[in-house]
C-alpha cells in the first residue's frame, strides 16, 4: 500500500510539473470494473490526456478513449461528493 501511494504521488508530481496551469491534472477518476476499479489520472485537460494506473487488478475502462473534458470534470465532481458523503470519521 505504501509503495502504491508513493507511485501515485510521484506520478501526480510529474504530471503537475508538466502542466502546472491546468487545475484537474493529477486527479484520479475511477470506473467500476468486475471486482475493482479501472483508474486513470488526468495528465492534461486541453487536449484531454489520461494515464492508466496499472495498480490492483489493472482494469481498463473500455470507453476511456471516448471521454471528454466535460465528462472528466463531472466524474471528479461526483467522486468528491461521494467521498464527502461517505468519508471516514
Secondary structure, DSSP 8 states (H G I E B T S, - for coil): -HHHHHHHHHHHHHHHHHTTT-TTTT-EEEEEETTEEEEEEEEEETTEEEEE---TT----TTGGG--HHHHHHHHHHHHHHHHHT---
